[in-house]
Amino acid sequence: MLASLRDESVPAGLSQIDGAVMDGLGTVQEQAFSRRALTLAACIAASAGLALGLDGGSPAAAEPLLAMPVSAPSHLLNG
């Protein structure tokens, strides 16, 4: 049976399939690369956000946001 298959010619449609298969493989590889790059970027962003979020930041100021600062010259003269 295999010997009879060896002797037969290749159908015309199969000789042109190589280009489509290679294009499909290229698309799959590009998608996999994009997925890995996006995952890496998300991990870096999450790590940076977590590290900066756990820092605690600066303590809250005791004076109101729109009030005159305690160290302002006019406040020191009025005191």
Buried (B, 14 or more C-beta within 10 A) or exposed (E): EEEEEEEEEEEEEEEEEEEEEEEEEEEEEEEEEEEEEEEEEEEEEEEEEEEEEEEEEEEEEEEEEEEEEEEEEEEEEEE
